[in-house]
Amino acid sequence: MTDQSAFRTGFPYDVFARLRQAAPVLWHPGVHTKDGEGFWVISRHADLVAAAELPTLSSKGGGGRAGGGTHIDDLEAGVHAGVLLNMLDDPRHRLLRDLVSPGLAKAVLDARLPRIRAMAREFVDAAVAKGRVDLQPELTAPFAIQTMALLLGAPERDWPRLVDWAQTVAGLDNRESGDHDDVAAATVYALYEYSLELIALKRATEPTDDLMSIVSRQDLADHETEGPLSEYERAAFFCLVIAAGSEPARNAMAIGLHAMTQHPDQWARLRADRSLVDGAVEEMLRWSSPTPYNRRTATEDIVFRDTEIKAGQKVTLWWASGNRDESVFTDPDTFDIRRGPNPHLAFGHGIHSCLGPRLARLEMRVLLNELLDRVAELTVVGDPVWAATNKHTVITRLPVELTPARELTEEPA
């Protein structure tokens, strides 16, 4: 699970199917980890839900560790762990989440919906006109990144470079190699420098309801007790959201559309009955599991499912495994847009569940409807290329041929 090359053909669901049956709480040796430390692996749906609700499992760190965070390898405290929203614990986590949540409220998204639809239409029209596209870099990724830039309040003139940067990295790592190499480090630094410029711009202009106007100008409700947001925390928020915040939607869309190419009957059914779109979005999320795992740190000795977990030990929650748990989902390895109920864990669970599920679902519905309007058939014309990373489920390349809807509806000459 720490050998990134093992993910070059997609997530290893077969491995986790065996784990759920034989070792649902497994101690994994520290092979391929930077520090050589092992970690606990939790793979069953019910156990993931229970573990995510434990206050003794920290997203920040603790238990005597110097570092922490949500990756298997420790991230430095004060740089990522204890700074980024997803690597904080309550109460600071809750205070920051409460501060920025109005920027993703339904009213804000509704106000921007016409622009989001227009962007989706532009990308789909360009793809259909071209006829053959590389689905992720040419369609789903730029659409999701630009939508995130819109919500953050980045000027439209800056969107092309934000797309380039966010396509270079997956979280903190190089999107292609799965490592935090020189290319990834330079890209993350460029994003950070840009975020400082954006903060200065927001403070110099009239405030609006975008995320960076909020983060630039406002502070935590209880900042007297918790301490105010630092300039670094404000800038780091932008870096997290523009890159990692766009991952769920763009990857779920790409992988979900790949599944549609393998089930053309379901694409045809969707085109005939748009009431199935919401269910299709949920199944695409379950099927893709765009964030395969999150890591926690035990802050004290605990017993979980008859297993002793020591303070300071790493615990990984494999959401992707929970999304194929046969005790929860009938025929879990079957893609079915009519699946219901669908209690997937694509957005995690508990206090650290994804900040923007409403946005991700909206993006997916909008893009899917635009494609359904204009595309009669999706056909893969080359092998998908998966990123060699266990932290994000990413198809980096997926060449697809789009058959325009009119070609199948016009009468022959």
C-alpha positions in Angstrom: 0.0 0.0 0.0 3.0 2.3 0.2 4.5 1.2 -3.2 3.2 4.0 -5.5 3.8 1.9 -8.5 1.1 -0.6 -7.3 -1.4 2.1 -8.1 -0.4 2.5 -11.8 -3.4 0.4 -12.9 -5.9 2.0 -10.5 -6.8 1.4 -7.0 -6.1 -2.2 -5.9 -9.7 -3.1 -4.8 -8.9 -6.8 -4.8 -6.3 -6.4 -2.1 -8.8 -4.6 0.1 -11.5 -7.2 -0.5 -9.2 -9.8 1.1 -8.4 -7.4 3.9 -12.1 -6.8 4.8 -12.5 -10.5 5.1 -9.3 -11.6 6.8 -7.7 -8.6 8.5 -10.1 -5.6 8.7 -7.7 -3.9 11.2 -4.2 -4.6 9.9 -0.7 -3.6 10.9 1.1 -2.6 7.8 5.0 -2.6 7.9 6.8 0.5 7.0 8.0 -0.6 3.6 8.5 2.3 1.2 7.6 4.9 3.9 10.1 7.7 4.4 10.5 7.1 8.1 10.3 3.3 7.9 7.3 3.2 10.3 4.4 1.0 10.0 0.7 2.0 10.4 -2.7 0.6 11.0 -5.1 -0.1 8.0 -8.9 0.1 8.5 -10.9 -1.2 5.6 -14.5 -2.0 6.5 -17.2 0.6 6.0 -18.6 0.3 9.6 -15.2 0.5 11.1 -14.3 3.5 9.0 -17.3 5.4 10.2 -16.6 4.5 13.8 -12.9 5.4 13.6 -13.7 8.8 11.9 -15.8 9.7 14.9 -13.1 9.0 17.5 -11.7 12.2 19.0 -8.6 10.2 20.0 -7.6 9.9 16.3 -6.2 13.2 15.3 -5.8 14.8 11.8 -3.1 17.1 13.2 -0.8 14.7 15.0 -0.1 14.0 18.7 0.7 11.1 20.9 4.3 12.2 21.2 5.0 12.6 17.4 6.8 15.7 16.2 4.9 15.7 12.9 1.5 14.5 11.7 -1.1 15.3 9.1 -3.3 13.2 6.8 -0.6 11.5 4.7 1.0 8.2 5.7 4.4 9.9 6.0 4.6 12.7 8.6 4.2 16.2 7.4 6.0 18.9 9.4 4.0 20.6 12.2 3.5 24.2 11.6 4.0 23.8 7.8 1.2 21.5 6.9 0.1 19.6 10.0 -1.6 22.0 12.3 -2.0 24.6 9.5 -4.1 23.2 6.7 -7.8 22.9 7.3 -7.8 19.2 6.8 -4.9 18.8 9.2 -6.4 20.7 12.1 -8.3 19.4 15.1 -11.2 21.1 17.0 -11.7 23.7 18.1 -9.5 25.5 15.6 -10.6 23.2 12.8 -14.3 23.9 13.5 -13.6 27.7 13.8 -11.9 27.8 10.5 -14.5 25.6 8.8 -17.2 27.9 10.2 -15.4 31.0 8.9 -15.1 29.8 5.3 -18.3 27.8 5.0 -20.4 30.8 3.9 -18.3 31.0 0.8 -19.6 27.6 -0.2 -23.2 28.2 0.9 -26.1 27.3 -1.4 -26.9 30.9 -2.1 -23.4 31.6 -3.2 -23.3 28.6 -5.5 -26.7 29.5 -6.9 -25.5 33.0 -7.8 -22.6 31.5 -9.7 -24.5 28.7 -11.3 -25.0 30.5 -14.6 -21.2 31.1 -14.9 -20.4 27.5 -14.0 -22.9 26.3 -16.6 -21.4 28.6 -19.2 -17.9 27.3 -18.5 -19.1 23.7 -18.7 -20.8 24.4 -22.0 -17.6 26.1 -23.4 -15.5 23.0 -22.5 -18.1 20.5 -23.8 -18.6 22.5 -27.1 -14.8 22.6 -27.6 -14.5 18.9 -26.9 -17.4 17.9 -29.2 -16.0 20.1 -32.0 -12.6 18.5 -31.6 -14.2 15.0 -31.6 -11.4 13.3 -29.7 -10.1 14.6 -26.4 -8.0 13.6 -23.5 -10.8 13.6 -20.9 -9.0 14.6 -17.8 -6.5 17.4 -18.9 -8.8 18.8 -21.6 -12.2 18.6 -19.9 -12.8 17.5 -16.4 -9.7 19.0 -14.7 -9.7 22.6 -16.2 -13.5 22.8 -15.6 -13.2 21.8 -12.0 -10.1 24.0 -11.3 -11.7 27.1 -13.0 -14.8 26.5 -11.0 -12.8 26.4 -7.8 -10.9 29.6 -8.9 -14.3 31.3 -9.4 -15.4 30.4 -5.9 -12.0 31.5 -4.4 -12.3 34.9 -6.2 -9.2 34.6 -8.3 -9.3 37.1 -11.3 -10.2 35.3 -14.5 -7.0 36.5 -16.2 -5.1 34.2 -13.7 -7.1 31.1 -14.4 -4.8 29.6 -17.1 -1.8 29.5 -14.8 -3.9 28.2 -11.9 -5.0 25.4 -14.1 -1.5 24.6 -15.1 -0.3 24.6 -11.5 -3.2 22.5 -10.2 -2.7 20.0 -13.1 1.0 19.6 -12.2 0.4 18.5 -8.6 -2.0 16.2 -6.9 -2.1 17.6 -3.4 1.5 18.1 -2.4 3.0 15.6 -4.9 3.9 15.5 -8.6 0.8 14.3 -10.4 2.7 12.0 -12.7 5.3 10.5 -10.3 3.4 10.5 -7.0 6.4 12.0 -5.3 7.1 15.4 -3.7 9.9 16.1 -6.1 11.5 19.3 -7.3 8.7 20.0 -9.8 6.0 19.5 -7.1 7.9 21.7 -4.6 8.4 24.5 -7.2 4.7 24.4 -8.1 3.5 24.4 -4.5 5.8 27.4 -3.9 4.4 29.2 -6.9 0.9 28.7 -5.6 1.9 30.0 -2.3 3.5 33.1 -3.8 0.4 33.7 -5.9 -1.9 33.3 -2.8 0.0 36.1 -1.0 -0.6 38.4 -4.1 -4.3 37.4 -4.1 -4.6 38.2 -0.4 -3.1 41.7 -1.0 -5.5 42.2 -3.9 -8.5 41.3 -1.8 -7.6 43.7 0.9 -7.2 46.5 -1.6 -10.6 46.0 -3.2 -14.2 46.0 -2.1 -15.1 42.7 -0.2 -17.3 40.2 -1.8 -18.6 36.8 -0.8 -15.8 34.8 -2.4 -13.7 32.5 -0.2 -10.5 34.6 -0.4 -12.3 37.8 0.5 -13.4 36.0 3.6 -10.1 34.5 4.4 -8.1 37.7 3.7 -10.3 40.0 5.8 -11.9 38.0 8.5 -10.7 36.0 11.5 -11.8 33.1 13.6 -14.8 33.7 15.8 -12.8 32.8 18.9 -9.5 34.1 17.8 -8.8 35.7 21.2 -8.6 32.3 22.7 -7.4 30.2 19.8 -5.1 32.9 18.3 -5.8 34.8 15.1 -5.1 33.4 11.6 -1.6 34.0 10.5 -0.7 35.3 7.0 0.7 31.8 6.3 -2.5 30.1 7.3 -4.5 32.4 5.0 -2.2 31.7 2.1 -2.0 28.0 2.8 -5.8 27.8 2.7 -5.8 29.0 -0.9 -3.1 26.4 -1.8 -5.1 23.6 -0.3 -8.4 24.5 -1.9 -7.3 25.3 -5.5 -5.3 22.1 -5.8 -6.7 19.4 -3.4 -10.2 21.1 -3.3 -10.7 20.5 -7.0 -9.5 16.9 -6.9 -12.8 15.1 -5.9 -14.9 16.6 -8.7 -12.4 16.3 -11.5 -11.3 12.8 -10.7 -14.8 11.5 -10.0 -16.0 13.0 -13.3 -13.1 11.4 -15.3 -13.3 8.0 -13.6 -17.1 8.0 -13.7 -17.2 8.9 -17.4 -14.7 6.1 -18.0 -17.2 3.8 -16.3 -19.9 5.1 -18.6 -17.8 4.1 -21.6 -17.8 0.6 -20.3 -21.6 0.7 -19.7 -23.0 2.4 -22.8 -26.5 1.2 -21.9 -26.3 3.3 -18.7 -25.3 6.4 -20.7 -28.2 5.8 -23.1 -30.5 5.4 -20.1 -29.3 8.7 -18.6 -29.9 10.5 -21.9 -33.4 9.2 -21.9 -34.2 10.0 -18.3 -32.5 12.9 -16.6 -34.1 12.0 -13.3 -31.3 9.5 -13.0 -28.6 12.1 -13.0 -28.4 12.6 -9.2 -28.1 8.9 -8.7 -25.4 8.7 -11.4 -23.4 11.4 -9.6 -23.5 9.4 -6.4 -22.5 6.2 -8.1 -19.6 8.0 -9.9 -18.4 9.2 -6.5 -18.6 5.8 -5.0 -17.0 4.1 -7.9 -14.1 6.6 -8.2 -13.3 7.1 -4.5 -11.2 10.2 -5.5 -9.5 10.3 -2.0 -8.6 6.7 -1.3 -7.4 7.2 2.3 -6.8 9.7 5.1 -4.4 9.2 7.9 -4.9 9.9 11.6 -2.6 9.8 14.6 -3.6 8.1 17.9 -3.3 10.8 20.6 -3.5 8.1 23.4 -3.6 4.4 23.8 -6.9 3.0 22.6 -8.6 -0.3 21.9 -10.4 -0.4 18.5 -12.2 -3.5 17.4 -10.2 -5.6 20.0 -7.0 -4.2 18.6 -4.6 -2.2 20.8 -3.4 1.0 19.2 -0.7 2.9 20.9 -0.4 6.6 21.3 1.5 8.1 18.4 0.8 5.3 16.0 -0.5 6.1 12.6 -4.0 4.9 11.6 -5.2 5.0 7.9 -8.8 5.1 6.9 -9.3 3.6 3.5 -12.5 5.2 2.2 -12.1 3.5 -1.2 -12.3 0.1 0.5 -15.4 1.1 2.4 -17.0 2.1 -0.9 -16.7 -1.5 -2.1 -17.7 -3.2 1.1 -20.0 -6.1 0.2 -21.8 -6.0 3.6 -23.1 -2.5 2.6 -23.3 -2.5 -1.2 -25.0 -5.2 -3.3 -22.7 -6.2 -6.1 -20.1 -3.5 -5.0 -17.9 -4.1 -8.1 -20.8 -3.3 -10.5 -21.2 0.2 -11.7 -25.0 1.0 -11.4 -26.4 4.5 -11.8 -29.7 3.3 -10.2 -28.0 2.1 -7.0 -29.9 3.0 -3.9 -29.3 3.5 -1.1 -25.7 4.6 -1.7 -24.0 5.5 1.6 -20.6 6.0 0.0 -17.6 7.5 1.8 -16.2 9.5 -1.1 -16.2 12.6 1.0 -15.0 10.9 4.1 -17.0 10.9 7.3 -17.2 12.9 10.6 -15.9 16.3 11.4 -13.2 16.1 8.8 -15.5 15.2 5.9 -15.0 17.2 2.7 -15.7 20.9 3.0 -17.4 21.2 -0.4 -19.6 18.2 -1.2 -22.3 20.5 -2.4 -19.9 22.2 -4.8 -18.5 18.9 -6.1 -22.0 17.5 -6.7 -23.1 20.7 -8.5 -20.1 20.6 -10.8 -20.7 16.9 -11.6 -24.4 17.5 -12.3 -23.7 20.5 -14.5 -20.9 18.9 -16.6 -22.8 15.6 -16.9 -26.0 17.4 -18.2 -24.0 19.4 -20.7 -22.4 16.2 -22.0 -25.8 14.4 -22.1 -27.2 17.2 -24.2 -24.4 17.1 -26.8 -22.9 13.6 -26.8 -24.7 10.5 -28.0 -21.8 8.1 -27.3 -18.6 8.1 -25.4 -15.9 5.7 -26.7 -12.5 5.2 -25.2 -9.9 5.1 -28.0 -6.8 4.3 -25.9 -5.7 2.8 -22.6 -6.3 4.9 -19.5 -3.2 6.1 -17.6 -3.4 6.1 -13.9 -1.3 8.3 -11.6 1.2 6.4 -9.5 -0.2 7.7 -6.2 -2.1 6.1 -3.3 -3.3 9.5 -2.0 -5.6 10.5 -4.9 -7.3 8.2 -7.4 -6.4 9.9 -10.7 -6.7 9.1 -14.4 -4.1 11.3 -15.9 -4.8 10.3 -19.5 -8.0 9.0 -21.1 -8.4 9.5 -24.8 -12.1 9.5 -25.7 -14.1 9.9 -28.9 -17.3 11.9 -28.6 -20.1 11.2 -31.0 -22.3 14.3 -31.3 -26.0 13.7 -30.5 -27.1 15.2 -33.8 -25.3 12.5 -35.7 -27.7 9.8 -34.4 -30.9 11.9 -34.6 -30.7 13.5 -38.1 -32.4 11.7 -41.0 -30.1 10.3 -43.6 -29.7 12.4 -46.7 
